[in-house]
Amino acid sequence: MNEPDFIAALRSLPLHPGARGLMDDCAVLTLGAETLVITHDMMAEGTHFRADADMADVAWKLVATNLSDLAAKGAEPLGVLLGHTLGRDDARFIKGLEEALDAFGTVLLGGDTIAAAGKRALGLTAIGRATALPVPSRSGAGVGDGVWLTGPVGRAMLGFEGHPDHAGAFCRPVPRLAEGQALAGQVTAMMDVSDGLLLDAFRMAEASGVTLALERAAIPVADPEHFEACVRWGDDYELLFTAPPTAALPVAATRIGTVIPRRSEAPLMLDGAPLSDPAKLGYRHG
């Protein structure tokens, strides 16, 4: 199975309403007066980090990518659970974990550690508290809303390629926690850009039953000469969101398009051209 097929198969299983039909990045659970936001992401050696990567950077990124999902829900992090495969430089991993937890103001709650042959796989579950209700989802974009982005895309790609000015964007991304919490009560839909701007915009449009009409000239990219790569590469962790045209946004962001009624040819358009094949828009597993 590829990733979309596997997730589609999972939808046949009993799902809690808080799973949001597996159409979102987080589960949302209401317990009494509190609403919890829970997410889990993994990283695999050779896919998400190089075999010779500094394990302190790997630990940081594992925390940051999970907290980025919480940021897209406007959630305040409460703690994380770690799934760790023992291997080289475990002490460096612990150092990076400590640095990330300190930087993002959260704590370790527990987890599990194993030893195994082959390439390492690492997982993290992040738990947060909703700061605004309803908790933003991918599926709320409405016709007439503006489409917004909190920062440029393509910096992680340049960092991966060795550009020193962008090394931190790839090795030590910073989740937009403050921005997400500020936006949570203002947006109609929100998600983080992890798999490429175009693919994630496509997913938001599909979940919302609309078309996102993006304007190429409006999209901030780190390298305009390589626009196509910047909007497809991913790992940027900026926030992509929609908001009514009258919204007074509390954070700096760039309007990159408009939500329009669903076009039969595609849920995503770039300068009027339909983009209908998600396999060509960003990163997917399998």
Secondary structure as a PSIPRED ss2 file (coil, helix, strand):
# PSIPRED VFORMAT (PSIPRED V4.0)

   1 M C   1.000  0.000  0.000
   2 N C   1.000  0.000  0.000
   3 E H   0.000  1.000  0.000
   4 P H   0.000  1.000  0.000
   5 D H   0.000  1.000  0.000
   6 F H   0.000  1.000  0.000
   7 I H   0.000  1.000  0.000
   8 A H   0.000  1.000  0.000
   9 A H   0.000  1.000  0.000
  10 L H   0.000  1.000  0.000
  11 R C   1.000  0.000  0.000
  12 S C   1.000  0.000  0.000
  13 L C   1.000  0.000  0.000
  14 P C   1.000  0.000  0.000
  15 L C   1.000  0.000  0.000
  16 H C   1.000  0.000  0.000
  17 P H   0.000  1.000  0.000
  18 G H   0.000  1.000  0.000
  19 A H   0.000  1.000  0.000
  20 R H   0.000  1.000  0.000
  21 G H   0.000  1.000  0.000
  22 L H   0.000  1.000  0.000
  23 M C   1.000  0.000  0.000
  24 D C   1.000  0.000  0.000
  25 D C   1.000  0.000  0.000
  26 C C   1.000  0.000  0.000
  27 A E   0.000  0.000  1.000
  28 V E   0.000  0.000  1.000
  29 L E   0.000  0.000  1.000
  30 T E   0.000  0.000  1.000
  31 L E   0.000  0.000  1.000
  32 G C   1.000  0.000  0.000
  33 A C   1.000  0.000  0.000
  34 E E   0.000  0.000  1.000
  35 T E   0.000  0.000  1.000
  36 L E   0.000  0.000  1.000
  37 V E   0.000  0.000  1.000
  38 I E   0.000  0.000  1.000
  39 T E   0.000  0.000  1.000
  40 H E   0.000  0.000  1.000
  41 D E   0.000  0.000  1.000
  42 M E   0.000  0.000  1.000
  43 M E   0.000  0.000  1.000
  44 A E   0.000  0.000  1.000
  45 E E   0.000  0.000  1.000
  46 G C   1.000  0.000  0.000
  47 T C   1.000  0.000  0.000
  48 H C   1.000  0.000  0.000
  49 F E   0.000  0.000  1.000
  50 R C   1.000  0.000  0.000
  51 A C   1.000  0.000  0.000
  52 D C   1.000  0.000  0.000
  53 A C   1.000  0.000  0.000
  54 D C   1.000  0.000  0.000
  55 M H   0.000  1.000  0.000
  56 A H   0.000  1.000  0.000
  57 D H   0.000  1.000  0.000
  58 V H   0.000  1.000  0.000
  59 A H   0.000  1.000  0.000
  60 W H   0.000  1.000  0.000
  61 K H   0.000  1.000  0.000
  62 L H   0.000  1.000  0.000
  63 V H   0.000  1.000  0.000
  64 A H   0.000  1.000  0.000
  65 T H   0.000  1.000  0.000
  66 N H   0.000  1.000  0.000
  67 L H   0.000  1.000  0.000
  68 S H   0.000  1.000  0.000
  69 D H   0.000  1.000  0.000
  70 L H   0.000  1.000  0.000
  71 A H   0.000  1.000  0.000
  72 A C   1.000  0.000  0.000
  73 K C   1.000  0.000  0.000
  74 G C   1.000  0.000  0.000
  75 A E   0.000  0.000  1.000
  76 E E   0.000  0.000  1.000
  77 P E   0.000  0.000  1.000
  78 L E   0.000  0.000  1.000
  79 G E   0.000  0.000  1.000
  80 V E   0.000  0.000  1.000
  81 L E   0.000  0.000  1.000
  82 L E   0.000  0.000  1.000
  83 G E   0.000  0.000  1.000
  84 H E   0.000  0.000  1.000
  85 T E   0.000  0.000  1.000
  86 L C   1.000  0.000  0.000
  87 G C   1.000  0.000  0.000
  88 R C   1.000  0.000  0.000
  89 D C   1.000  0.000  0.000
  90 D H   0.000  1.000  0.000
  91 A H   0.000  1.000  0.000
  92 R H   0.000  1.000  0.000
  93 F H   0.000  1.000  0.000
  94 I H   0.000  1.000  0.000
  95 K H   0.000  1.000  0.000
  96 G H   0.000  1.000  0.000
  97 L H   0.000  1.000  0.000
  98 E H   0.000  1.000  0.000
  99 E H   0.000  1.000  0.000
 100 A H   0.000  1.000  0.000
 101 L H   0.000  1.000  0.000
 102 D H   0.000  1.000  0.000
 103 A H   0.000  1.000  0.000
 104 F C   1.000  0.000  0.000
 105 G C   1.000  0.000  0.000
 106 T C   1.000  0.000  0.000
 107 V C   1.000  0.000  0.000
 108 L E   0.000  0.000  1.000
 109 L E   0.000  0.000  1.000
 110 G E   0.000  0.000  1.000
 111 G E   0.000  0.000  1.000
 112 D E   0.000  0.000  1.000
 113 T E   0.000  0.000  1.000
 114 I E   0.000  0.000  1.000
 115 A C   1.000  0.000  0.000
 116 A C   1.000  0.000  0.000
 117 A C   1.000  0.000  0.000
 118 G C   1.000  0.000  0.000
 119 K C   1.000  0.000  0.000
 120 R C   1.000  0.000  0.000
 121 A E   0.000  0.000  1.000
 122 L E   0.000  0.000  1.000
 123 G E   0.000  0.000  1.000
 124 L E   0.000  0.000  1.000
 125 T E   0.000  0.000  1.000
 126 A E   0.000  0.000  1.000
 127 I E   0.000  0.000  1.000
 128 G E   0.000  0.000  1.000
 129 R E   0.000  0.000  1.000
 130 A E   0.000  0.000  1.000
 131 T C   1.000  0.000  0.000
 132 A C   1.000  0.000  0.000
 133 L C   1.000  0.000  0.000
 134 P C   1.000  0.000  0.000
 135 V C   1.000  0.000  0.000
 136 P C   1.000  0.000  0.000
 137 S C   1.000  0.000  0.000
 138 R C   1.000  0.000  0.000
 139 S C   1.000  0.000  0.000
 140 G C   1.000  0.000  0.000
 141 A C   1.000  0.000  0.000
 142 G C   1.000  0.000  0.000
 143 V C   1.000  0.000  0.000
 144 G C   1.000  0.000  0.000
 145 D C   1.000  0.000  0.000
 146 G E   0.000  0.000  1.000
 147 V E   0.000  0.000  1.000
 148 W E   0.000  0.000  1.000
 149 L E   0.000  0.000  1.000
 150 T C   1.000  0.000  0.000
 151 G C   1.000  0.000  0.000
 152 P C   1.000  0.000  0.000
 153 V E   0.000  0.000  1.000
 154 G C   1.000  0.000  0.000
 155 R H   0.000  1.000  0.000
 156 A H   0.000  1.000  0.000
 157 M H   0.000  1.000  0.000
 158 L H   0.000  1.000  0.000
 159 G H   0.000  1.000  0.000
 160 F H   0.000  1.000  0.000
 161 E C   1.000  0.000  0.000
 162 G C   1.000  0.000  0.000
 163 H C   1.000  0.000  0.000
 164 P H   0.000  1.000  0.000
 165 D H   0.000  1.000  0.000
 166 H H   0.000  1.000  0.000
 167 A H   0.000  1.000  0.000
 168 G H   0.000  1.000  0.000
 169 A H   0.000  1.000  0.000
 170 F H   0.000  1.000  0.000
 171 C H   0.000  1.000  0.000
 172 R C   1.000  0.000  0.000
 173 P C   1.000  0.000  0.000
 174 V C   1.000  0.000  0.000
 175 P C   1.000  0.000  0.000
 176 R C   1.000  0.000  0.000
 177 L H   0.000  1.000  0.000
 178 A H   0.000  1.000  0.000
 179 E H   0.000  1.000  0.000
 180 G H   0.000  1.000  0.000
 181 Q H   0.000  1.000  0.000
 182 A H   0.000  1.000  0.000
 183 L H   0.000  1.000  0.000
 184 A C   1.000  0.000  0.000
 185 G C   1.000  0.000  0.000
 186 Q C   1.000  0.000  0.000
 187 V C   1.000  0.000  0.000
 188 T C   1.000  0.000  0.000
 189 A E   0.000  0.000  1.000
 190 M E   0.000  0.000  1.000
 191 M E   0.000  0.000  1.000
 192 D E   0.000  0.000  1.000
 193 V C   1.000  0.000  0.000
 194 S C   1.000  0.000  0.000
 195 D C   1.000  0.000  0.000
 196 G C   1.000  0.000  0.000
 197 L H   0.000  1.000  0.000
 198 L H   0.000  1.000  0.000
 199 L H   0.000  1.000  0.000
 200 D H   0.000  1.000  0.000
 201 A H   0.000  1.000  0.000
 202 F H   0.000  1.000  0.000
 203 R H   0.000  1.000  0.000
 204 M H   0.000  1.000  0.000
 205 A H   0.000  1.000  0.000
 206 E H   0.000  1.000  0.000
 207 A H   0.000  1.000  0.000
 208 S H   0.000  1.000  0.000
 209 G C   1.000  0.000  0.000
 210 V C   1.000  0.000  0.000
 211 T E   0.000  0.000  1.000
 212 L E   0.000  0.000  1.000
 213 A E   0.000  0.000  1.000
 214 L E   0.000  0.000  1.000
 215 E C   1.000  0.000  0.000
 216 R H   0.000  1.000  0.000
 217 A H   0.000  1.000  0.000
 218 A H   0.000  1.000  0.000
 219 I C   1.000  0.000  0.000
 220 P C   1.000  0.000  0.000
 221 V E   0.000  0.000  1.000
 222 A C   1.000  0.000  0.000
 223 D C   1.000  0.000  0.000
 224 P H   0.000  1.000  0.000
 225 E H   0.000  1.000  0.000
 226 H H   0.000  1.000  0.000
 227 F H   0.000  1.000  0.000
 228 E H   0.000  1.000  0.000
 229 A H   0.000  1.000  0.000
 230 C H   0.000  1.000  0.000
 231 V H   0.000  1.000  0.000
 232 R H   0.000  1.000  0.000
 233 W H   0.000  1.000  0.000
 234 G C   1.000  0.000  0.000
 235 D C   1.000  0.000  0.000
 236 D C   1.000  0.000  0.000
 237 Y C   1.000  0.000  0.000
 238 E C   1.000  0.000  0.000
 239 L E   0.000  0.000  1.000
 240 L E   0.000  0.000  1.000
 241 F E   0.000  0.000  1.000
 242 T E   0.000  0.000  1.000
 243 A E   0.000  0.000  1.000
 244 P C   1.000  0.000  0.000
 245 P C   1.000  0.000  0.000
 246 T C   1.000  0.000  0.000
 247 A C   1.000  0.000  0.000
 248 A C   1.000  0.000  0.000
 249 L C   1.000  0.000  0.000
 250 P C   1.000  0.000  0.000
 251 V C   1.000  0.000  0.000
 252 A C   1.000  0.000  0.000
 253 A C   1.000  0.000  0.000
 254 T E   0.000  0.000  1.000
 255 R E   0.000  0.000  1.000
 256 I E   0.000  0.000  1.000
 257 G E   0.000  0.000  1.000
 258 T E   0.000  0.000  1.000
 259 V E   0.000  0.000  1.000
 260 I E   0.000  0.000  1.000
 261 P C   1.000  0.000  0.000
 262 R C   1.000  0.000  0.000
 263 R E   0.000  0.000  1.000
 264 S C   1.000  0.000  0.000
 265 E C   1.000  0.000  0.000
 266 A E   0.000  0.000  1.000
 267 P C   1.000  0.000  0.000
 268 L E   0.000  0.000  1.000
 269 M E   0.000  0.000  1.000
 270 L E   0.000  0.000  1.000
 271 D C   1.000  0.000  0.000
 272 G C   1.000  0.000  0.000
 273 A E   0.000  0.000  1.000
 274 P E   0.000  0.000  1.000
 275 L E   0.000  0.000  1.000
 276 S C   1.000  0.000  0.000
 277 D C   1.000  0.000  0.000
 278 P H   0.000  1.000  0.000
 279 A H   0.000  1.000  0.000
 280 K H   0.000  1.000  0.000
 281 L C   1.000  0.000  0.000
 282 G C   1.000  0.000  0.000
 283 Y C   1.000  0.000  0.000
 284 R C   1.000  0.000  0.000
 285 H C   1.000  0.000  0.000
 286 G C   1.000  0.000  0.000
